[in-house]
Amino acid sequence: MKSDAPKPIAEAILCTLHELGIQKKIRQYEVIELWETIVGEQIAKVTAAERIDDGKLFVHVFRAPWRNELVFLKKEVIAKINAVFHEEVVYDIIFR
């Protein structure tokens, strides 16, 4: 039996975003907005998440020694990002 009860607004918005195909783009934007929360204050002070293209996150690193350190932490940072969103939003990070 189909219910004619209205959907909660949050559910309706999520359905609309999915139907329009922009839900993934919004998730990617959220990664940039939540960068400091995800990586922590210390890393956020020396980096700036710039953009995401096809699952590749581009991060500007202000100090070369940190760039080298972050290359070693790349898999951990990717795992943290994807854990926050419970899906694979980022599969690679380019530190520059």
Helices and strands as residue ranges (DSSP letters): H 9-20, H 23-33, H 35-39, H 41-45, E 47-53, E 56-61, H 64-85, E 92-95
